[in-house]
Amino acid sequence: MSGPLLNIIIDVDVLPQFLYNTSSKGAQMIYPLAYSTWGKEELEAIQKVIDTDMYTMGKHVKQFESEFAKQFGSNHAVMVNSGSSANLLMLSLLKWKYKLTGDIIVPVVGWATTYFPIVQNGFKINFVDVDPNTWNIDVNKIEQAITPNTCAIMPVNLLGNSCDYRKIIDICTKHNLLLIEDNCESMGAKYNSLYTGTIGLAGSFSFFFSHHIQTMEGGMVLCSDKDDADYMRSMRAHGWVRDLPDDSPLYKKTGNAFNDNFIFATPGYNVRPLEMSGAIGSVQLTKWDDIMATRLANKNHFVSQFANKPWCRIQKEIGESSWFTFGIVLDGKLKGRREEVIDALSKAGIQNRPLASRNFLKQPVMRELDYIDNNNYEAADDIHDNGFFVGNGSKNIKKGIDKLYEVISSFVK
Ligand SMILES: Cc1ncc(COP(=O)(O)O)c(C=O)c1O
C-alpha cells in the first residue's frame, strides 16, 4: 500500500501533546493524558478509502458496526460521528419512538453531553449524587429522587467503571423506567459477564482521541432491538429510510430508488460518521486485546501505588473496570490542597484534568437548563473540590505513575 498519507511520519509521543495539551506550563511532558493507538495500519486503511474515492458512510462503516456488535455481544450497532451524537440518538429514540416525556435520572458527575441531549429532547434532568467510592450514581439515592414524571435512568459508567446494575435494574423494573447507558468512557468494562453499554435498552460509546480505541472523532450506539436500531439509523441521516433493511416497519420500500431514497420517516439529524472512520475502527478493533492488556497492566501499577493511602482515594471498582483514566480524590492531610498538588504535577510534566464534569450543577450553563435539584451532593462536591485525573493508555506508563506518586507523596512527608 502506498499513498501520500504514508509519507507522514507519526511520532506517537508527540501526537498526544499536540492534540491534547492542557497545562504543562512549559515543563517537558513526561506523562501525557492520552496516547495514540495508531500505527501505519490506520493510515493504510484511510488511504484505501481515499483510493476508492467514496468518503461518506458506506461499506466500511457497516463492517465496523457488525464487528463492534459482535465484539461486545450486542445485536445491533449504529455508528455516528461522536459519543455525544450517540447520546443524542438514544435520547431522541426515547422521545420520538417511545413517546416518553418527563424527567430522566442521571448522576451529577458525568459529561456535558450526557446532559444536553436530555434537555434538547424536552426532558428534565433529574440529578442524583454519586457514590463517594465508586464515583458512579449512588444507587441508594435513586428511589428518593423518582417523581411521578420520571421515565428513565441514564447512568454514566465513569472513567471505565461499571455502575451497580443489579440495583439499577431492580429500580427500573419496580418503577417501570427505561434504562439507557452513557458508556462513552467505559468501552470494555464488564458487569458480571455483560459488557457495559449492552445492559440497558441502548448504550453509547466514544472513539475520541483519548478513548480506548480511537477513530479520533466517532461514536457508536449498541442496542438489542432491531426496530430501535432502524429508528436510530434513520435519525442518524436526515431521517431518511435509505439505510434501512427492506423489511423495516418504518417504511416498506417499493423498489423504486427515485422514491425510496427520498422518504423521510423520522425527525432526524445528520450525525453520520465518515467512511474513513469506519475503516480505522475495524483496524483498531484488531488491536483491542493488546490495548486492554497494556491498560490493565498500568492499572495494576497505579493501584499498587495509590490504594489504601490515608491522603487520597481512588475509584472503587465494580465488576471489571476498563480503566479509562486514573482518578484521584485528595483526602486526609491533602484535602483542600489540590491547587498546590496540580501545580506540582504540571511542573513535573504530568498532565492532569478535573475529574470528568465535576459537580455539573456548578457549571454556568445550568442557568439555561431545565432540571430537578435533589440537594445534598456531598460526594460530587468532594470530587469537585479535591478530584482530578491523569492518563491511562496503550503504552507502558509505569515510570510516569512512579513520578506521579513521588510528586504527590512529597506533600505528606
Ligand atoms: C461520559 C461521556 N459522555 C459523552 C462523551 C462525549 O463523547 P465525544 O467526545 O465522542 O463526543 C464523553 C467524552 O469523553 C464522556 O466522557
The ligand as a MOL file (V3000), in Angstrom:
LIG
                    3D

  0  0  0     0  0            999 V3000
M  V30 BEGIN CTAB
M  V30 COUNTS 16 16 0 0 0
M  V30 BEGIN ATOM
M  V30 1 C -19.3260 10.3070 29.8360 0
M  V30 2 C -19.1560 10.8920 28.4650 0
M  V30 3 N -20.2340 11.0160 27.6670 0
M  V30 4 C -20.1340 11.5260 26.4280 0
M  V30 5 C -18.9230 11.9430 25.9220 0
M  V30 6 C -18.8650 12.5290 24.5380 0
M  V30 7 O -18.0590 11.8040 23.6590 0
M  V30 8 P -17.4160 12.5650 22.3890 0
M  V30 9 O -16.2500 13.3500 22.8810 0
M  V30 10 O -17.0100 11.4650 21.4630 0
M  V30 11 O -18.4640 13.4180 21.8230 0
M  V30 12 C -17.7810 11.8580 26.7020 0
M  V30 13 C -16.4770 12.3130 26.1900 0
M  V30 14 O -15.4320 11.9950 26.6680 0
M  V30 15 C -17.8800 11.3270 28.0160 0
M  V30 16 O -16.8230 11.2450 28.8140 0
M  V30 END ATOM
M  V30 BEGIN BOND
M  V30 1 1 1 2
M  V30 2 1 2 3
M  V30 3 2 2 15
M  V30 4 2 3 4
M  V30 5 1 4 5
M  V30 6 1 5 6
M  V30 7 2 5 12
M  V30 8 1 6 7
M  V30 9 1 7 8
M  V30 10 2 8 9
M  V30 11 1 8 10
M  V30 12 1 8 11
M  V30 13 1 12 13
M  V30 14 1 12 15
M  V30 15 2 13 14
M  V30 16 1 15 16
M  V30 END BOND
M  V30 END CTAB
M  END
